[in-house]
Amino acid sequence: MTKQGREEGKKATSKMKDRLVLTAAVVASIFVLPIAVFSPIPGGLATTMTMDNNQNSNASTASTDVSLPQPNDNGTILKAQGSNALFEPAAGLSNVFGPGGLFPFEDVFTCANALTCGVSAGDNATFTGTFEEGNQNNLTGYTATYTSPVTYGPHQIAGHTYKIELTDTQWNSAESAMPTRQPEFARMVNDVGLNQIQHGSSLVDRSDVPQLYSHAFLYGHAKVTDITNGNNTVVAEDVFTHVMVAHVMEEDTFYSNLKDTAASPTMAFLFAINIPNDTELPGVGSLSAEEAQGFTPLPSDPSLSNSPPVKYPVQIPVPRNGTVEQPEPQSTTWPVANPNQPLLFNFLVYQDTQVTLSNMDTQSTMTTSTSADESMNDGALTGPFFP
């Protein structure tokens, strides 16, 4: 090779080396960039967006506080205000208010096929409730008023106005004649929870009722007072109660794409029930505790023997791991037999309910309902209702 050729070869080799160095630098930058972007940052995103409550004591003191209400956070409080109440006869398969039931008021209740169909519970009926997820700070409570359209004994007189107040959030009362198993979904949140699908095809409580999305629910016990003309006479001190602030779900939408679409306005559903065992009941006679509680729900109800409609065991998809075995049936018999309290059966539906969600010092309006009659006609829901 000539001297000139050797010089040109050196120059080409040098250019090639430069290109290789440049290429290597570019490639290296491509791989380094994602590392810089996605590598952990001191403090991290998890600590720069902290909840403004006492639950996140491990958050960095240098972080920026951002208050974000989280539906299932222990610091979240849901408040509800309801009015326009109906004394609902649609007691489901138990048919408590129908022929053969405990209260055969055939001439009082003329329809029982929809949540908007019932007898007025008075022009001034109100519901005020506060629901704290898990009730860790004992902030949960409610007060409801109604005027009874029927008379059955001295504790429930037509035309009298009553007040119902929550006294505890325990599943079983100390006076329960026959305590029952607390369902798992209620036990996990100490009988006060938010954002729970209940009833319907979910087989939570009852499978023969419309599927509901509960913004909030509670179980516990309540006191009932006759407040007619300022009487303030306590007629029941310890009766089982269940409350839901919920809307009916569009089940086709839910099972098609797991989306919750409301098929009704938000309503407050309130039960206050005691069926005393070993007590002579008008037209019924004396019931054992098992018979008394056999209305809530009926022993034949499929929700008492079925877990949610999922194929178990469930394997959590990778990269997560774990297995969920089949849980116990989510429904259970309500412990409503208390021989020391009078016969009482209230199912009130507050048709106009406004809901707010708050977290510490932040508050936002989550749901404001319209009148149920504006959105649902009497034939909109045909399933019987009694959880």
C-alpha positions as CSV (number, residue, x, y, z in Angstrom):
1,M,0.0,0.0,0.0
2,T,1.3,3.5,-0.9
3,K,2.0,6.1,1.7
4,Q,-1.0,8.1,0.5
5,G,-3.2,5.1,0.8
6,R,-2.0,4.5,4.3
7,E,-2.8,8.1,5.3
8,E,-6.3,7.8,3.9
9,G,-6.9,4.6,5.8
10,K,-5.9,6.2,9.0
11,K,-8.3,9.0,8.4
12,A,-11.2,6.6,7.6
13,T,-10.4,4.6,10.8
14,S,-10.4,7.8,12.9
15,K,-13.8,8.8,11.4
16,M,-15.2,5.4,12.1
17,K,-14.0,5.6,15.7
18,D,-15.6,9.0,16.1
19,R,-18.9,7.6,14.8
20,L,-18.7,4.6,17.1
21,V,-18.1,6.9,20.1
22,L,-20.9,9.2,19.1
23,T,-23.3,6.2,18.5
24,A,-22.3,4.7,21.9
25,A,-23.0,8.0,23.6
26,V,-26.4,8.3,22.0
27,V,-27.4,4.7,22.8
28,A,-26.1,5.2,26.4
29,S,-28.2,8.4,26.7
30,I,-31.3,6.5,25.6
31,F,-30.9,3.9,28.3
32,V,-29.9,6.4,31.0
33,L,-32.8,8.7,30.3
34,P,-35.5,6.3,31.5
35,I,-33.4,5.5,34.6
36,A,-33.3,9.2,35.4
37,V,-37.0,9.6,34.9
38,F,-38.3,6.5,36.6
39,S,-35.7,6.0,39.3
40,P,-36.8,6.6,42.9
41,I,-36.6,10.3,43.9
42,P,-35.8,11.1,47.5
43,G,-39.2,11.8,49.1
44,G,-41.0,10.2,46.2
45,L,-44.3,10.9,44.7
46,A,-45.9,8.9,47.4
47,T,-44.8,11.4,50.0
48,T,-45.3,14.6,48.0
49,M,-49.1,13.9,47.8
50,T,-50.1,13.3,51.4
51,M,-53.5,13.0,52.8
52,D,-54.3,15.7,55.3
53,N,-55.1,13.4,58.2
54,N,-53.5,11.5,61.0
55,Q,-53.3,8.2,59.1
56,N,-50.2,9.2,57.2
57,S,-47.7,9.8,60.0
58,N,-44.8,8.5,57.9
59,A,-45.1,11.1,55.2
60,S,-42.0,13.3,54.6
61,T,-42.1,16.6,56.5
62,A,-40.7,18.3,53.4
63,S,-43.5,17.1,51.2
64,T,-46.3,19.3,49.7
65,D,-49.6,18.6,51.5
66,V,-52.4,17.8,49.0
67,S,-55.8,17.0,50.5
68,L,-57.5,14.4,48.4
69,P,-60.7,12.7,49.7
70,Q,-60.4,9.0,49.2
71,P,-63.6,6.9,49.3
72,N,-62.1,4.1,51.4
73,D,-59.8,6.2,53.6
74,N,-60.4,6.1,57.3
75,G,-60.4,9.9,57.4
76,T,-63.4,10.1,55.0
77,I,-66.7,11.2,56.3
78,L,-70.0,10.9,54.4
79,K,-73.0,13.0,55.5
80,A,-76.6,12.6,54.3
81,Q,-79.7,14.8,54.5
82,G,-83.0,13.2,53.5
83,S,-86.7,14.1,53.3
84,N,-89.9,13.0,51.6
85,A,-90.1,9.6,53.3
86,L,-92.3,6.7,52.4
87,F,-93.3,4.0,54.9
88,E,-92.5,1.1,52.5
89,P,-94.6,-2.0,52.4
90,A,-92.4,-3.9,49.9
91,A,-90.9,-6.3,52.4
92,G,-89.7,-8.8,49.9
93,L,-90.2,-12.5,50.1
94,S,-90.9,-12.2,53.8
95,N,-94.2,-10.4,53.0
96,V,-94.2,-9.0,56.5
97,F,-96.9,-6.4,55.7
98,G,-98.9,-8.7,53.5
99,P,-101.3,-11.7,53.9
100,G,-99.8,-14.2,56.3
101,G,-97.2,-11.7,57.5
102,L,-96.8,-10.2,60.9
103,F,-98.7,-7.1,59.9
104,P,-101.5,-7.9,57.4
105,F,-102.5,-4.3,56.5
106,E,-104.2,-5.2,53.3
107,D,-106.2,-2.0,53.1
108,V,-103.3,0.3,53.9
109,F,-100.7,-0.6,51.4
110,T,-102.1,-0.8,47.9
111,C,-98.8,-1.1,46.0
112,A,-95.5,-2.8,46.8
113,N,-93.6,-3.2,43.6
114,A,-91.2,-0.2,43.6
115,L,-89.1,1.8,45.9
116,T,-91.2,4.9,45.0
117,C,-94.4,3.2,46.0
118,G,-95.5,3.3,49.6
119,V,-97.5,5.3,52.2
120,S,-96.3,8.8,53.2
121,A,-94.3,8.9,56.4
122,G,-95.4,12.5,57.0
123,D,-94.7,15.9,55.4
124,N,-92.0,16.7,57.9
125,A,-90.1,13.4,57.9
126,T,-86.3,13.9,57.9
127,F,-83.1,11.9,58.0
128,T,-79.7,13.2,59.1
129,G,-76.7,10.8,59.1
130,T,-72.9,10.8,59.4
131,F,-71.0,7.8,58.3
132,E,-67.3,7.3,59.2
133,E,-65.6,4.5,57.4
134,G,-64.7,1.9,60.1
135,N,-66.1,4.2,62.8
136,Q,-62.7,4.4,64.4
137,N,-63.4,7.8,66.0
138,N,-67.1,7.0,66.8
139,L,-68.3,9.8,64.5
140,T,-71.1,7.7,63.0
141,G,-74.7,8.5,63.9
142,Y,-78.1,9.3,62.6
143,T,-81.4,10.8,63.6
144,A,-84.6,10.1,61.6
145,T,-88.2,11.2,62.1
146,Y,-91.4,9.9,60.6
147,T,-95.2,9.8,61.2
148,S,-96.6,6.3,61.3
149,P,-99.5,5.5,58.9
150,V,-100.5,2.4,60.9
151,T,-101.2,1.3,64.4
152,Y,-99.9,-1.9,65.9
153,G,-99.8,-1.7,69.7
154,P,-99.0,1.3,71.9
155,H,-95.5,1.7,70.5
156,Q,-96.6,2.4,66.9
157,I,-99.8,4.6,66.6
158,A,-101.1,6.0,63.4
159,G,-100.7,9.8,63.2
160,H,-98.0,9.8,65.9
161,T,-94.5,11.2,65.1
162,Y,-91.4,9.2,66.1
163,K,-87.7,9.8,66.2
164,I,-85.2,7.0,65.6
165,E,-81.6,7.5,66.9
166,L,-78.5,5.3,66.4
167,T,-77.2,4.1,69.8
168,D,-74.4,1.7,68.7
169,T,-72.8,0.0,65.7
170,Q,-72.6,-3.5,67.1
171,W,-74.0,-6.5,65.1
172,N,-75.4,-8.3,68.1
173,S,-77.0,-6.7,71.1
174,A,-76.4,-7.9,74.6
175,E,-80.1,-8.7,74.8
176,S,-80.3,-10.7,71.5
177,A,-82.1,-13.9,72.2
178,M,-80.2,-15.6,69.3
179,P,-77.0,-13.9,68.2
180,T,-76.0,-14.5,64.6
181,R,-72.8,-14.5,62.6
182,Q,-71.6,-11.0,61.6
183,P,-71.1,-11.0,57.8
184,E,-67.5,-10.5,56.6
185,F,-68.1,-7.4,54.6
186,A,-69.6,-5.7,57.7
187,R,-67.0,-7.0,60.1
188,M,-64.1,-5.6,58.0
189,V,-65.4,-2.1,58.6
190,N,-66.9,-2.4,62.1
191,D,-70.4,-2.3,60.6
192,V,-69.9,1.1,59.0
193,G,-68.7,1.2,55.4
194,L,-68.6,3.3,52.2
195,N,-68.8,2.4,48.6
196,Q,-70.2,-1.1,48.8
197,I,-72.4,-3.0,46.3
198,Q,-75.2,-4.6,48.2
199,H,-78.1,-6.8,47.4
200,G,-79.2,-8.0,43.9
201,S,-76.9,-10.3,42.0
202,S,-74.0,-9.5,44.3
203,L,-75.6,-11.8,46.9
204,V,-74.7,-9.4,49.6
205,D,-77.7,-9.6,52.1
206,R,-80.4,-10.5,49.6
207,S,-80.5,-11.8,46.0
208,D,-84.2,-11.0,45.4
209,V,-83.9,-7.2,45.5
210,P,-82.5,-4.6,43.1
211,Q,-78.8,-4.3,43.2
212,L,-77.8,-1.2,45.1
213,Y,-74.6,0.9,45.3
214,S,-74.3,2.1,48.8
215,H,-72.4,5.3,49.2
216,A,-72.6,4.5,52.9
217,F,-74.1,1.7,55.1
218,L,-74.3,0.8,58.7
219,Y,-75.6,-1.8,61.1
220,G,-76.3,-1.4,64.7
221,H,-79.0,-0.6,67.2
222,A,-81.4,2.3,67.7
223,K,-83.7,4.0,70.2
224,V,-87.2,5.0,69.1
225,T,-89.0,7.9,70.8
226,D,-92.6,9.1,70.4
227,I,-92.1,12.9,70.0
228,T,-95.8,13.7,69.2
229,N,-96.6,17.1,70.6
230,G,-93.4,17.1,72.6
231,N,-94.1,13.8,74.4
232,N,-90.6,12.5,74.2
233,T,-91.7,9.0,75.4
234,V,-89.2,6.2,74.7
235,V,-91.1,3.3,73.1
236,A,-88.0,1.1,72.3
237,E,-84.5,1.3,73.6
238,D,-82.6,-1.4,71.7
239,V,-83.8,-2.4,68.2
240,F,-81.8,-3.7,65.3
241,T,-81.2,-1.1,62.6
242,H,-79.7,-1.1,59.1
243,V,-79.2,2.1,57.0
244,M,-78.1,2.5,53.4
245,V,-77.5,5.7,51.5
246,A,-77.6,4.3,48.0
247,H,-78.9,4.3,44.5
248,V,-80.2,1.4,42.4
249,M,-77.6,0.2,39.9
250,E,-78.1,-0.3,36.2
251,E,-77.2,-4.0,36.3
252,D,-76.8,-4.4,32.5
253,T,-74.1,-1.7,32.5
254,F,-72.4,-3.1,35.5
255,Y,-72.1,-6.6,34.2
256,S,-71.1,-5.4,30.7
257,N,-68.2,-3.1,31.7
258,L,-68.1,-3.0,35.5
259,K,-69.4,0.6,35.4
260,D,-71.7,1.9,38.1
261,T,-74.5,3.8,36.4
262,A,-77.3,5.0,38.7
263,A,-80.8,3.8,37.7
264,S,-82.4,6.0,40.5
265,P,-81.7,9.0,42.6
266,T,-79.8,8.7,45.8
267,M,-82.1,7.6,48.6
268,A,-81.7,6.8,52.3
269,F,-83.1,3.4,53.3
270,L,-83.7,2.8,57.0
271,F,-84.8,-0.3,58.9
272,A,-85.5,-0.5,62.6
273,I,-86.8,-3.9,63.6
274,N,-87.5,-6.0,66.6
275,I,-89.6,-9.2,66.6
276,P,-89.7,-10.3,70.3
277,N,-89.6,-14.1,70.8
278,D,-91.7,-15.9,73.4
279,T,-94.2,-13.0,73.2
280,E,-97.8,-13.2,72.2
281,L,-98.1,-11.3,68.9
282,P,-101.5,-10.2,67.6
283,G,-102.8,-12.7,65.0
284,V,-99.5,-14.6,65.1
285,G,-99.0,-16.1,68.5
286,S,-95.7,-16.8,70.2
287,L,-92.6,-17.3,68.1
288,S,-89.3,-18.9,69.0
289,A,-86.2,-16.8,68.4
290,E,-85.4,-18.8,65.2
291,E,-89.0,-18.3,63.9
292,A,-88.9,-14.6,64.8
293,Q,-85.6,-14.0,62.9
294,G,-86.8,-16.2,60.1
295,F,-88.3,-13.1,58.4
296,T,-84.9,-11.4,58.0
297,P,-84.4,-13.0,55.6
298,L,-86.4,-16.2,55.0
299,P,-84.4,-19.4,55.5
300,S,-84.9,-20.3,51.8
301,D,-83.1,-17.1,50.6
302,P,-80.2,-18.1,48.4
303,S,-77.9,-15.4,49.8
304,L,-77.7,-17.3,53.1
305,S,-75.9,-20.1,51.4
306,N,-74.0,-18.5,48.6
307,S,-70.8,-16.5,48.4
308,P,-70.5,-13.7,45.7
309,P,-70.9,-15.0,42.1
310,V,-67.3,-15.5,41.5
311,K,-65.4,-18.7,40.4
312,Y,-63.2,-19.5,43.4
313,P,-60.4,-19.8,44.2
314,V,-59.3,-16.6,42.6
315,Q,-55.6,-16.3,41.6
316,I,-54.4,-12.7,41.7
317,P,-52.8,-12.0,38.3
318,V,-49.0,-11.5,38.0
319,P,-46.9,-9.5,38.8
320,R,-49.1,-9.4,41.9
321,N,-49.6,-12.7,43.7
322,G,-51.9,-14.4,46.1
323,T,-55.0,-16.6,46.2
324,V,-58.5,-15.8,47.4
325,E,-60.4,-18.8,48.6
326,Q,-64.2,-19.0,48.7
327,P,-65.5,-16.9,51.6
328,E,-68.5,-17.6,53.7
329,P,-71.9,-16.6,52.4
330,Q,-72.1,-12.8,52.7
331,S,-75.6,-12.7,53.9
332,T,-76.7,-13.8,57.4
333,T,-79.8,-13.7,59.5
334,W,-80.3,-10.5,61.3
335,P,-80.4,-10.8,65.1
336,V,-83.8,-9.0,65.5
337,A,-85.3,-11.2,68.3
338,N,-85.1,-9.2,71.6
339,P,-87.8,-10.3,74.1
340,N,-87.2,-7.2,76.2
341,Q,-88.2,-4.8,73.5
342,P,-91.6,-4.3,71.8
343,L,-92.7,-5.5,68.3
344,L,-91.4,-2.9,65.8
345,F,-91.0,-3.0,62.1
346,N,-90.0,0.1,60.2
347,F,-88.8,0.3,56.6
348,L,-88.5,4.0,55.6
349,V,-87.2,5.3,52.3
350,Y,-86.2,8.9,52.2
351,Q,-86.7,9.8,48.5
352,D,-84.9,13.1,48.4
353,T,-81.4,12.7,49.8
354,Q,-78.3,14.9,49.4
355,V,-74.9,13.5,50.2
356,T,-71.6,15.3,50.9
357,L,-68.1,13.7,51.2
358,S,-65.5,15.3,53.4
359,N,-62.0,14.6,54.6
360,M,-60.8,16.7,57.5
361,D,-61.1,20.3,56.4
362,T,-62.1,19.6,52.8
363,Q,-65.6,19.0,51.6
364,S,-67.3,18.5,48.3
365,T,-70.8,17.7,47.2
366,M,-70.8,14.2,45.8
367,T,-74.5,13.6,45.1
368,T,-77.6,15.7,45.1
369,S,-80.7,13.7,44.2
370,T,-83.8,14.9,42.6
371,S,-87.2,13.6,43.6
372,A,-87.4,9.9,43.1
373,D,-90.8,10.3,41.4
374,E,-89.2,12.5,38.7
375,S,-86.8,9.7,37.7
376,M,-88.6,6.5,38.5
377,N,-92.2,5.7,37.9
378,D,-94.0,3.2,40.1
379,G,-93.3,0.4,37.6
380,A,-89.6,1.0,37.3
381,L,-88.6,-1.6,39.8
382,T,-90.6,-4.7,40.2
383,G,-88.5,-6.7,42.6
384,P,-89.6,-7.0,46.2
385,F,-87.4,-5.2,48.7
386,F,-86.2,-6.4,52.1
387,P,-82.5,-6.9,52.9
